[in-house]
Amino acid sequence: MINFFKSFIYCAALFSSVLGYGTPLITPEEFLASQNATTLALVGAAPPDPLAPLIAVSSPDSLDQGLKNPFNIEVLMKAQKDAQLNFSSFKAFYGAFKLDITDRLLKEASKTLTGLKLSNLEVPAGKHKIVLRVSDTQGRTSEKEIVIKVE
C-alpha cells in the first residue's frame, strides 16, 4: 500500500509538470518519495574519468550547514585539457528515483561563463540530493552529487 502511495505521488508530480501547473524545482511530494525510498547501489558503475569535466559548488562556501529559503547556489563546470564543455549534455537528477529536473533547474538558472547561478531557490525543508552530469566535446562525462540541507 505504501509503494502504491509513493507511485501515486510520483505520477501526480509528473502530470502536474506536463499539464503546466508551474511545478517548483522540487515538489513536497517528490521530496517525501525520495526520503522514503530505499537507495540502490550502482552495480558495475564505471570509475570516474580523471579527464572528465570538473563540477564544483562555489557558492555557498559550504553545503554542510543548513540553508534557509530562499537561497542561492553557484555551480562551476570546467572541461579539461583538449576539450570544451558540451553544455547541451547537462542533466540534473533529484533524489533516490533520479527524477530528471533538468528543465526545471535550467528555468531557474542563469548560465555564466563558468557554469550556472541559481538565485532565490525555494525547496521543502529537509535534506536533498541532486546529481549533476555534464560531458565534454571528447565524450567524457562527469557526475557530481550535491547534498543540500534546508532548514
N, C-alpha and C positions, 0 to 999 in steps of 0.2 A: 504494500500500500504506500509506503514511504517513497519507494522508487517511482511509482506512478505519479505521486505528487511532485517529485523533483522533475520528472519528464514534462508534466503539465506546465510547471512554471517556466521551464526552458523553452517550450514551444510557444507559450504566451509571449515571452520576451522577444522571440524571433518574429512572431506575427506582428507585434506592435511596431517593430522596426520596419518590416516590409510594408505595412499599411501607412507608414509615415506619421506616426503619432509623436514624433520628436523624442526618440529614445535617448536617454542620457548615456554618457560614456560607459557606465556600469550601473545596471539597474539593481534595486534591492533584491529582486528575485534571483538574478544571476549571482550576486554575492552570496546569498543563502545557499543556493545549489552548489556553488563551488566550495563553500566552507564545509558542507556536509558530505562531499564526495570523498571517496577513497582514492588516494593518489596512486597511480600505477607507475611502476618503474619502467623505464625505457629499456627494452631488451635489444642488444646488438646496436646501440646508438654509436655512430661514428665519433671518434675523438675529435675535438676541435682542431681546425686547420690553423697553424701558427701564422699563416699569411692572410687569413681571412680578415675582413674589416674589423675595426675596433669599435665597440659600443660602450659608452660610459655615461653615467648620470653626472652632470657637472653642477647642477643646482636642484635642490638644496645640497649643501655640503655633505650631509649625512641623511640617509633614509632610516637609520636606526632609531631615531627619535620620532615620536608621533607627530603627524602633520595635522593642521586644523583647516577645515573647509572655509573658504576657498583657498587653494594652494597653487603654486607654480612649480613646474619641472622643466629642466632643460636637459636634453639628451644629445650627446655628441656622437657622431659617426664618422669614421675616417677609414678610407681604403689604404692599403699598404703597398709599398714598392711600385710595381709595374702595372697598377690597375687604378681605375676610377670607381667611385661608389655608384652602384646601379640603384638609384633611389626608387625607381619604379618597382623594385623587388621587395621593398619594405613591407613588413607584416607585423601586426601586434595581436597577441593571443592572450585571453584572460582566463585565469583560474584553472582548476583541475580538468575541466572539459575542453580546454584550449579553444574557447569561443573566439572566433575571429572578430576583433573590434577595430580593425584597421581603418575602415571608413569613418567610424565614429571618432576615433582618435585624430585622424588627419583633418576632420572638420573643425576640431578644437585647436589644432596646432598651427603655428607659423613656421614655415620652412626657413632655416637660416643657412648661411654658407657652411656651417659645421654640423648641422643636424636639425633638431626640432625643438621648438619652445612652446610649451603648453601653459596657458595662463588661466587663472580663475577656475580651476577644476573643482567640481563638487562630486564626491562619491560617498556612498554609505560608510559610516564609521566601521572600522574593523581592519583586518589585515588582507591586503590584495596582492596577488601575484600576477605579474604581466610579463610575458616573454616577447622580446623584440627580436626580429630577424631581418637581416639585410644581406645582400650579395654584392660582389664587385663585378667588374667587366670581365674578369677571368673565370667567373662562375663559382668563386669561393664564397661560402655562406657562413655567417656568424650569428649566434644567438646569445642573448643576454637576458637572464631572468632578473627582474627587479621586484622587490617586495616593498609595498607602501603600507605604512600603518597610519590610519586616520582616526583621530580622536573624536 
